């Protein structure tokens, strides 16, 4: 079990570093789905590892990080054609 916890922590670290690097270098938008998914996955992995070791400050930081990632994913989810049109009427209904 300890090996699994350590692996999750390292995978979380890699995911967070990848998201940060790709966003900082302009390869991804900080609000992109991919960036937020990597942030979420990374934060969960590190949270599990930190909690297992009783490291509560990094646990708390990463729980907050995961919550922010979820909020961003919800705010920036792909819109449907009805939402994009802004009037709630499908193009077929307008014709």
C-alpha positions, -999 to 999 in steps of 0.1 A, spaced: 0 0 0 28 24 8 42 19 -27 9 29 -42 7 60 -20 42 70 -31 35 63 -67 3 85 -66 24 113 -50 50 112 -77 24 110 -105 7 140 -89 39 159 -88 46 152 -125 10 162 -134 12 195 -115 46 203 -130 34 195 -165 3 217 -162 24 246 -147 51 243 -173 28 241 -203 7 270 -190 37 292 -181 53 286 -215 21 295 -233 16 261 -248 -18 258 -229 -42 283 -215 -44 282 -178 -81 278 -181 -79 250 -207 -96 217 -199 -63 198 -202 -45 221 -178 -72 219 -152 -75 182 -155 -38 178 -149 -40 202 -120 -69 182 -105 -52 148 -110 -19 162 -96 -35 177 -66 -54 146 -58 -23 124 -60 -2 147 -38 -31 151 -13 -33 113 -9 4 110 -4 6 140 20 -24 128 41 -9 93 43 23 108 58 5 132 81 18 162 62 -13 184 67 0 217 52 6 202 17 -25 182 21 -46 213 27 -29 232 -1 -36 204 -26 -72 200 -15 -77 237 -22 -58 233 -55 -82 205 -65 -112 225 -56 -100 254 -77 -94 230 -106 -129 216 -103 -145 251 -102 -125 261 -133 -135 230 -151 -172 237 -144 -169 273 -154 -151 265 -187 -169 235 -198 -178 232 -235 -210 250 -243 -238 235 -263 -250 251 -295 -281 264 -276 -259 282 -250 -237 297 -277 -266 312 -296 -277 329 -264 -314 326 -270 -321 290 -261 -336 283 -295 -321 257 -319 -313 268 -354 -338 243 -367 -365 259 -346 -357 293 -360 -362 282 -396 
